[in-house]
Amino acid sequence: MAISFDKLGLDPALIEAMKMENITTPTEIQESVIPLILDEADVIGQSQTGSGKTLAYLLPLFNKVSSEKRETQVIILAPTHELVMQIDREIKKLAANSKIPINSVPIIGEVNIKRQLEKLREKPQIIVGSTGRILELIKSRKINAQTVRTIVIDEGDRLLDEHNSGAVREVIKTTLRDRQLLVFSATISNRALNIASELMVNPQIVKIEEKKIVNSNIEHLYLIAEQRDKLTVLRKLVAAVKPKRAIVFINKSEEIELTTLKLQYHHLSAYGIYGSAKKEERKKALEGFRSGKIQLLVASDLAARGLDIKDVSHIFNLDLPQDPKEYLHRVGRTGRAMNSGTAISIVTLKELSLIHKYEKDLGINILPKDIARGKVLDRRNSKDFPTV
């Protein structure tokens, strides 16, 4: 039986802030790591996407940070612009709801540095940002790393890989030796685990086993199409179901831009999240998606990592992932907060075996459908299409 937040040693104001968001019981990862973080331990926390890892470290940090000191006490490193902004929003919401006057500033690369410097003059207690830009500002003495008491590495498997671990190490080296180090990730490789352990003092490793819990509020459907016809079927589906807000998943990141352009050509309100897009464009697109101005967000599993967007009504799979767990991660972005959601996969005959694999491994029914006369129909009842 799960315990309540008030048993974890948190400030009552934070518990009230959680109630305002209808959160009354800590998740497994929160219950496990909050006492450790409050006890100043170095922690490596691994739990699946959507398990509440961000609050698992923000709640105890709010408890520890001194709002009276106008100095940077926490640095949170994140691998993507979107995740940086998402964490910053969570900090600001927690500060507003709890009425604890903690200020945060997002720091990301490839945007105007002057505005960031202006924000840093306000002496925020928490800085959340990309490793490269934060390291640059530390080296230019715009960020005083000597006052930092805690460093959080979010999405540790990416920030501690062979491409990013060097810069992360450099940031950590600029802080005092007795600072606290926290690493969180949905998955963490042995390499990342070893690097994290090297940087820490007696790290407490918390791994919450991933549960294949399928949200019963999600309806799972599939339609069969030739590969070349998938986009046409998607357009028909969008016209038929009129999704409020939908994410379109494809497997290859390099195909995101082309897929998005094809959808836009047919006057669909679509935007792709891909590496070559400018950060300001990505920010504008995600804000538009959250506000409802943009209907379709095209992404790969990698591009969508860390995105937490409310009120996604539909998930469309133009390609299928090989791993049933990845399918579960994708569709888990709809049907949240007791809302209903729909996941629709457009598959070739060759991909049908993956549909059956998902059904077997995840214990779900994925219903066959067709589309005709602007309506989504049960395949077995449709006279317009032969049964496959």
N, C-alpha and C positions, 0 to 999 in steps of 0.2 A: 504493500500500500504506500502510495507516494505521500511524502510529508508536505507541509505547507511552507510558504516562503518565510513565515515568521520564526521557523525553527532553524533558519540558516544564518542568523546573526546580522541580518540586513537592517538598515535604517527603516523605520516604519513609513517614512515618506516614500521610499522606493516601493514598498509593498502596496501602498495606496495608489501609486502611479501604475503599477501592474494591474490593479483592479479596474482602473480607468480604461485599460485595453482588454478587459475581460480575461485577464490571465491571473488565475488564483493558485495554480499548482505548478511547481517547477518541473521541467522535463528531467529525464535521467541525467543528461550531461550537466544541467544546471545544478541539480541536487548534489552531484559528485564533485564538481570543481569549485563551486562558490566558497565552501569552507576552506579549501586548500589555498585559494587566491587570497582570501581574507587573512590567512595565516602566513602570508608572504612566501609561499612555496613557488618554485618554478614548476610550470605545469605544461604537459603535452596532452591536449584533448582531442580525441577523434570521435566523431559521431556523424550520422548521415545528414544529408541536406534537409533543411526544414526542422531540425531538432532543437533549435534555439541556442546555437553556439554564440551568436553575437551578444545576446543578453547574458549568457553564461559568464562572459568576462566583463561586460559593461556594468552590471549590477554591483559586483564587488568593487570595481574600480571607482564607481560613484561613492561607494561607502568609504573608500580609502583616500580619495583625492581631497585636498584641502581647498575649498572654494575661496578661502580668505587669501591664499597665496596667489599673487598674480605672476605665475611662472609656469612653464611647461613641465608637467609632471608625468604625462603619459604620451607615448608615441605609438600609434597603431599603423602598421604597414599592411597594405592590401595590394594585390596584383593588377587590378583593373580600375579604370576611372569610375565605372558604374558601381563597383563594390565600395570604393572610397566614399562616394556620395551617399550611398545607401546607409553605411555605418554612421556617417555624419548626421543624416536625418534621424537615425535612431537615438543618437546622443542628444540632439536638440529636443526631440520629443520627450525623452526621459527627463531632461532638465526642466522642461516646461511643466510636465505632469507632476513631477515630484517637488517642484519649486526649489530645487537645489541649484544655486547659481553657478553652474559649471559651464564654461564656454569652450567651444571646439572650433577648429578651423580645418577645412579640407585643403590639402596641398597636393596638386597633381602636375605632371609635366605637360609640355606642349600647349600651355595656356599662358596668358599674360601674367608675368611674375609680379608686376607692380601692385596689382590688387591683392595678391597673396601677402606681399610684404606689409601692406596697409593693415590687413587683418592680423598679422603677427604682432603688430605694435600694440594690439589690444591685450597682449599677454594671455593667450588662451591656456587653460589647464591641460587640454587634450588636443593633440595634433593627429589627424588621420590622413594618410596620403601614400603616394607612390614612393618607393625606395629611392629612386634616382634623384627626384626633385628634393626630397627631404635631406639626402646626403649632401647635395649641392648647397642647400641653405645652411646646413650645419658647418660645412667647410668655409662658407663665406661669413660665418658668425651671425647669421640672421636668426638661427635657432640655437639656443643654449642647451646643449645636450647634458651638461653637468647637473642640471636640476631634474632630469628625467629619472623617475623612480621605477617605472614599469614600461616595458616594450611588449607589444602584442604583435605576433606574426599571424595574420589571418590568411587562410588558404595556404598553410605551410608547405603542402606538397609542391605548390608552384613556386613560392618564394624561396624555397630551399633546394630547388633543382640546380642543375649545372650552369644554367644561364643567369640565375638571380642570386644565388647564395653568397657570391663574393661581395656584392653591394650590401646585402643584409648584414654580413659580418662586419663590414666597415661602419655601418650605422651603430651597431651594438658596441663596437670598440670605442666610439666617441663618448659613451656613457660611463658612469662610475661602476666599479666592479661589483658593488653590492646591489645593483638594480635587479628587479624581478623580470623574468622572461617567460612569456606565455605563448604557446604555439597551438593553433587550432586548425583543424582540417576535416573534410568529409572522408578523405582517404589520405594515408601518409605512407610513402615508400620507405624501405629500409634505409636508403641513402639519406632521405630527409630526416628520418628518426635519429640516425647516427649523428648528423650534423647538429640537430637540435640538442641532443644529449651532450655533445662536446661543448656547446656554448652555455650550458646550464649547470647549476649546482644541485646535485641530488634531485633530478627532475622526477616529479610525480606523473606517471603515465596513466591516463584514463581512457580506456577504449570502450565505447558503448557499441555492443554488437548490433549490426544493422538488421532491422526486422523488415521482412517483406510484408508490410502492412498496406493493403490496398484500400484507399479511401472509398467507402461504399457510396459516396455522393457522386462518383464519377461514372458516367455511362461510356462504355467502350464499343466503338464501331469500326468497321473497315469496308472499303470499296475496292474492287479490282479494276485495274486500268493498265494499259500498255505504258511503258516508261515514258514514251514521247507524249502521252496524253495526260500525264499527271497534273500538270499546271492547269490544263483546261478543266479537269475534274475539280480541282481546288477552286477555280473561279466560280464554277457552278455551285459548289458547296457553300461558298461565301454568300452568293446571291440567295440561296435557299434558306440557310439557317440564320443569316444576318447576325454574326457573332458581335457581341459588344466589344470584346477585346480578345484577340487570339494570338497565339505564338505558333509560327510555322517552323517546324524543325526539319533540317536537312543534315546529312552526315558530313559533308565536306565544306570546311570554312571557305575555301576558295570559290565556291559556287554561290555564296550568299548574295554577293553584289549582283550577279547576272540574274538570279531568281527574282530579286527585289525589283530590278529594272523591268523585267517581263511583266510582273504584277502591276507596276506603276503604269506601264504602257497601256494596260487595259483598264486604266482609271481606278485602280484599287488603292486605298489609302494604306500603303505598305512602306516599311522602312527596315533595312537590314543592319544588324550589329556585326560589323566585321573590322578586321584589323586596320585596313587602309583608310577607314573613315576618320575624319578629323574629330578630335575629342569634343569640341563644341557642338559638332553635328550630332554626335552620339548622345550627348547630354540633352540637346533639344529634342531629339527623336524619342528618348525615353520619357521625358517630361510630357511630350505630346501623347505618347502611348498611355501613360498613367492618367492623363486628363481626359482621354477618350477621343482626342483629335486624330490620332493615328489608330487604325483598326487592327492592322496586322504587323507583327514584329517577326522578321525572318532571322533565324539564328541556328548555329550548330550547338552541340552539347557544350563545347569548349567556350564559345562566345557567350552562352547563356549562364555560365557558372557565376554564382553569387547574386544573380538577379532575383529579387523578391518583389513581385508586383501583384498587388491585390486585384480582385475582381476580374481575373482572366476567365472568360466563359468557355473558351474552346482551345484545345491543342490539336493542331493538324500535323501529322507526320507524312512528309513527302518521301522520306527515306526511313527505314527502320534500323535501330541499333541492334547489334548482334547480342548484346547482353540484356536479359530481361530486367536487370536492376536499372539500367539506363532508361529503359521504357518507363519504369516506375518513377524515376526521377523526373522525366519529362512530363508525364501526365499529372504528377503531383503538384504542378504549378496551377492547376485549375481545381475547382471544388473545395476551396479553402474556406475556413471560418463558417462552416455549416452551409455554405452555398453549394448548389449543384453545378456540375461541370461536365463537359463532353470531350472525349478524346477520339479523333477520327483519323485512321491511317489509310492512306491511298497506296495500295500494294500491287505488285505484279504477281503473276501466278507463281513465279519462283520464290517470292517472298512469303507465300502463304505458310510455309513451314515455320517461319519465325512467329507468325500469329499463333499457330498451334503451340509453339514452345512457350510463349508468354502465358497462354491459357493454362498450360500444364504447370509451369513453374510458379506462377503467381496465384493460381486458383481463381481465375476470373473468366467471364464469358465475353468474348469480343464478337459482336453480332454482325453478320454480313448484311450490307445494305447496297442499294443502287440509287441512282438519281435520274429522275425523268420528270418532264413537265414542271420543272422548278421545285420538285419535292424530293425529299429523301424517303425512299420506300424500302420495306422489308424485301430482301432478295427473293425469298421463297414465294412471296405474294406478287412479285412484279412480273407482268406479262411482257414487259418491254425488253427484258434481258434473260438469256438462258442461265440456268443454274450451273455453276462451275464446280 
